[in-house]
Amino acid sequence: MSTLTASKNPAVLSYYTMRRAVGLIALSLPFALALGSILFSLAGSAHALPHPILQRSISDYYYTSMRDYYIGSLCAIAAFLASTRGYDLTDEIMGFVAGALTLGVAVFPPVNPRSALYTPFQVEIGFIHTGFAALMFLVLAYFCIFLFRRSSPEKPFTRRKQHRNRIYGACGLTIIVCMVMLVSLTVKAVLQAHHPSRLLFWFESVALAAFGIAWLTKGEGILKDKPHNHHRPVPINRVY
């Protein structure tokens, strides 16, 4: 029985497709939530809730007509992350951790931004949500900066792999910068006792876009290696 190459193995192809799906869901989530809110409002649907089209945070869509899409997307990403397979056990553990954190973001809602009063329980759940979200972005940045940049010893380190590594590094750094800004805005809002600005939404969107681009690249949706006979290996003594 002949052995299938990685490029033709159905299991490998399916796994690449899954990675691309994760990337597309993450990349499109902020825009889908905003667009869905607009469509609900224009249609005058009975399911449309009175709320601003653009929320202060992506998580605030939990309290809008797009709640199901928001939760469903996060659960799908969580499932894909938890099933991550990599070069060793570390990859799989980090994938499971990322999936669990993403699921926590979906299960534990933030405090309702339009509510005047909160119970202590709601505030505690909101803090748990924020903690899960912060840790999730940290792990996703770790994926981009460290795990994705690793190479299989069985494959040549090609020019395209070099370019992909640069994309992963840029995406990871983007996520970290966005996290710093998100923490800064949140702390400022707490100290001044008011709701955070809508800049939260945009920094979250950029961080998700960076995560999505990294996973699209990892799923060979961007800069896929050419057939082996066209590979141009990078000298092994070069460090990138």
C-alpha positions in Angstrom: 0.0 0.0 0.0 1.5 3.3 -1.0 1.9 6.1 1.5 0.2 9.4 0.8 2.3 12.5 0.8 1.5 15.3 3.3 0.2 17.4 0.4 -2.3 14.8 -0.7 -3.2 13.1 2.7 -6.9 13.8 3.3 -6.3 14.1 7.0 -3.6 16.8 6.5 -5.7 18.6 4.0 -8.7 18.6 6.4 -6.4 20.0 9.2 -5.2 22.8 7.0 -8.9 23.6 6.1 -9.6 23.7 9.8 -6.8 26.2 10.4 -8.1 28.3 7.6 -11.6 28.2 9.1 -10.3 29.4 12.5 -8.5 32.3 10.7 -11.6 33.3 8.7 -13.9 33.1 11.7 -11.6 35.3 13.8 -10.9 37.7 11.0 -14.5 38.2 10.1 -16.1 38.2 13.6 -16.1 41.9 14.4 -17.4 42.8 11.0 -20.0 40.1 11.0 -21.3 41.2 14.4 -21.6 44.9 13.3 -23.1 44.0 9.9 -25.6 41.6 11.5 -26.7 44.3 13.9 -27.3 46.6 11.0 -29.3 44.0 9.1 -31.4 43.2 12.1 -32.1 46.9 12.6 -32.9 47.6 8.9 -35.2 44.5 8.8 -37.1 45.7 11.9 -36.9 42.1 13.1 -38.7 41.1 16.3 -35.3 39.7 17.4 -33.6 43.1 17.0 -32.8 44.6 20.4 -32.4 48.4 20.9 -28.7 49.0 21.0 -26.0 51.0 19.2 -24.8 49.2 16.0 -21.1 49.6 17.1 -20.6 48.3 20.6 -17.8 49.5 22.9 -16.4 46.0 22.9 -16.8 42.9 20.9 -17.9 41.1 24.1 -20.8 43.6 24.4 -22.5 41.9 21.5 -23.5 39.3 24.0 -26.3 41.6 24.9 -27.5 42.3 21.4 -29.4 40.5 18.6 -26.0 38.9 17.6 -25.5 37.0 20.8 -26.0 33.6 19.2 -23.5 34.4 16.4 -21.0 35.8 19.0 -21.2 32.7 21.2 -21.3 30.2 18.3 -18.2 31.7 16.7 -16.2 31.6 19.9 -17.3 28.0 20.6 -16.2 27.0 17.1 -12.8 28.7 17.5 -12.5 27.0 20.9 -13.2 23.6 19.5 -10.7 24.1 16.7 -8.0 25.3 19.0 -8.5 22.5 21.5 -8.0 20.0 18.7 -4.6 21.5 17.7 -1.9 19.1 16.7 1.7 20.2 16.4 5.3 19.0 16.6 5.2 17.9 20.2 3.1 17.7 23.4 3.7 21.4 24.1 1.8 22.4 21.0 -1.2 20.2 21.9 -1.3 21.5 25.5 -1.2 25.1 24.5 -3.9 24.4 21.9 -6.1 22.9 24.6 -5.4 25.8 26.9 -6.2 28.3 24.2 -9.5 26.4 23.5 -10.5 26.4 27.1 -9.8 30.1 27.5 -11.8 30.9 24.4 -14.7 28.8 25.7 -14.5 30.7 29.0 -14.8 34.0 27.1 -18.0 32.7 25.5 -19.5 31.1 28.6 -18.8 33.9 31.1 -20.5 37.1 29.8 -19.2 40.6 30.5 -21.3 43.0 32.6 -24.2 44.6 30.6 -22.9 48.0 29.4 -26.4 49.4 29.4 -27.4 48.3 32.9 -27.3 51.0 35.6 -27.0 48.5 38.5 -25.0 45.3 38.8 -25.2 42.5 41.4 -21.9 41.4 43.0 -22.2 38.1 41.1 -22.5 39.9 37.8 -19.4 41.9 38.5 -17.5 38.8 39.5 -18.6 37.0 36.3 -17.5 40.1 34.3 -14.0 40.0 35.9 -13.8 36.3 35.1 -14.7 37.1 31.4 -12.0 39.8 31.3 -9.4 37.5 32.8 -10.2 34.7 30.3 -10.0 37.2 27.4 -6.7 38.6 28.5 -5.2 35.1 28.9 -6.6 34.0 25.6 -4.9 36.8 23.7 -1.6 36.1 25.6 -1.7 32.5 24.5 -2.6 33.4 20.9 0.4 35.8 20.8 2.5 32.9 22.1 1.2 30.7 19.3 2.3 33.4 16.7 5.6 34.3 18.1 6.9 30.9 19.2 4.9 27.8 18.1 4.1 28.9 14.5 7.7 29.9 13.8 9.0 26.4 14.5 10.0 24.1 11.5 9.7 20.4 10.9 13.1 18.8 10.7 11.7 16.8 7.8 11.0 19.8 5.7 13.4 22.3 4.1 13.4 25.9 5.5 12.2 27.7 2.4 12.0 31.3 1.5 8.3 31.2 1.9 8.7 29.7 5.4 10.9 32.6 6.2 8.3 35.1 5.0 5.6 33.2 6.9 7.6 33.4 10.1 7.8 37.2 9.6 4.0 37.3 9.3 3.7 35.2 12.5 6.0 37.5 14.4 4.3 40.6 13.2 0.9 39.2 14.1 2.1 38.2 17.6 3.6 41.6 18.3 0.3 43.2 17.0 -1.7 41.2 19.5 0.6 42.2 22.3 0.5 45.9 21.4 -3.3 45.7 21.2 -3.4 44.0 24.6 -1.3 46.8 26.2 -3.8 49.4 24.8 -6.8 47.4 25.9 -5.4 47.2 29.5 -4.6 50.9 29.4 -8.1 51.9 28.3 -9.8 49.5 30.8 -7.8 50.8 33.7 -8.4 54.4 32.7 -12.2 53.7 32.5 -12.2 52.0 36.0 -10.2 54.9 37.6 -12.5 57.5 36.0 -15.6 55.4 36.8 -17.1 55.5 33.3 -17.5 53.0 30.4 -14.5 52.4 28.2 -14.4 54.1 24.8 -15.2 52.4 21.6 -11.5 52.2 21.0 -11.8 48.9 22.8 -13.8 47.5 19.9 -11.2 48.5 17.4 -8.1 47.2 19.3 -9.9 43.9 19.9 -10.8 43.8 16.2 -7.1 44.4 15.2 -5.9 41.7 17.6 -8.5 39.2 16.2 -7.5 40.2 12.7 -3.8 39.5 13.5 -4.8 36.1 15.0 -6.9 35.3 12.0 -4.1 36.2 9.5 -1.7 34.1 11.4 -4.0 31.1 11.3 -4.8 31.6 7.6 -1.1 31.6 6.9 -0.6 28.5 9.1 -3.4 26.8 7.1 -1.5 27.4 3.9 -4.1 30.0 2.8 -1.2 32.5 2.5 2.3 31.9 1.2 1.8 28.2 0.7 5.1 26.4 -0.1 5.6 25.5 -3.7 6.1 21.8 -4.8 9.3 20.3 -3.4 11.1 20.5 -6.6 10.8 24.3 -6.6 11.8 24.8 -3.0 14.7 27.2 -2.5 16.1 26.2 1.0 17.5 29.0 3.2 21.0 28.4 4.5 20.8 26.6 7.8 23.1 29.1 9.6 20.7 32.0 8.9 18.6 33.0 11.9 15.2 34.7 11.4 
